[in-house]
Amino acid sequence: MKKITLLLIIGLLSSNFYSQSKNFIDQPFLETEVEIDTSVTPDKIYLTIVLNEEDNRNKKSTEELERSMLMVLKSLNIDIDKNLSLLDFSSDFKKYFLSSQQVLKSKMYSLLVNDARKAGEVLAGLEKVEISNVSIAKTEYSKSEELIIELKTRAIAKAKRNAEKMLNPLNQKLGKAIFISDTNTPSITSQLQGKVAGVQIRGVSSLYGSRAQEEMMIDFEKIEFSSKVKVTFIIE
């Protein structure tokens, strides 16, 4: 008796599921896919600064270079407690043994700045104190999550407008959405180009070919965001 009851329940559930699927297939619907993209200027720029006592003409010690770096950053009103971090946390210094009698000490920092102008000021300021081993590690946009949500919303709204326009010549009315999906993972593309890891550096060099200058301009390619959605509407 229990087996018969169980089979009856399963049969009813299967019949109900089939009926719902059939109703969905039988009703007229319209499906549209939309992609929205935009580009923004990066507002988080990470610089990698390497202090090496063999990298400067006057053979300053790593400790001297570090003091000079901190002086430059403070003069540019950079919050070194918040935006400057030591990359090698296991030790204050990386030591490279060049021979049995000579040890080369190196120290690496990561610095966060918020725009290209400030990055240029840092590069120019460090160059003046003989710190030239500086590179652009990466760029980011701080409000990327909010922007992706906005792109999804705009894509769905555009999908509805497209569907309505497609039905206008047919004199039919667009019903509610019955299925919405992301057809791809929202993409974030940073296209960088130029001399330093995708960065274009512009400035007037001195007569002796030095990069040290009053102002160093850096151009960053904008970061591109895109989102694609597919929406299915009932046709009433």
VENNOR-V951561 format. One line per field, one symbol per residue. ss: DSSP state (H for helix, E for strand, - for the rest). phi: phi as a letter, one per 40 degrees, with the letter a starting at -180 (. if undefined). psi: psi as a letter, one per 40 degrees, with the letter a starting at -180 (. if undefined). Layout:
ss=???
phi=???
psi=???
This chain:
ss=-HHHHHHHHHHHHHHHHHHHHHHHHH--EEEEEEEEEEEE---EEEEEEEEE---------HHHHHHHHHHHHHH----HHHHEEE-------EEEE-----EEEEEEEEEEE--HHHHHHHHHHHHH-----EEEEEEE---HHHHHHHHHHHHHHHHHHHHHHHHH-----EEEEEEEEE----EEEE-----E--EEEE--------------EEEE--EEEEEEEEEEEEE-
phi=.cccccccccccccccccccccccccccabbbbbbbbabbccbbbbbbbbbbcccbccfcccccccccccccccccgcccccbbbcccccacbcbbccacbbbbbbbbbbbbbbacccccccccccccbgbbcbbccababcbccccccccccccccccccccccccdccfbbccccbabaccacdcbbbcbahcbfgbbbbacccccgcccacabcbbbccccbaabbbbbbccc
psi=ddddddddddddddddddddddddddihihhihihhiiiihhehhhihhhhheeeidefiiddddddddddddddefhgdddehihdgedidihhhhdaeehhhhihhihhhieidddddddddddddffheghihdiiihdfdddddddddddddddddddddddedeefihhaihehhiheihhihhhhiiadgfehhhhihiideeiehidhhhhhhiihhiihhihhhiih.
